Amino acid sequence: MHNLQEALKTRRTIGQAIGIVMERYQLSDARSFAFLTRLSQHRNVRLNKIAQELVNTVGTRPQDDSR
């Protein structure tokens, strides 16, 4: 049961990261996933760790008040 919960959490985090990349760089979901997997391979870090790092940065980015 713990493995299933962990897998769902990982999937959710990767999905959030894909959404962040889509919004920031105006990419499709497939291209955003490819971007994250290339970054994972280049840094030799697991995809879920890359995704978690990206998701963690969202709350720390300064807000753009020009909108």
Beta strands, then each sheet from edge to edge (+ up, - down):
end
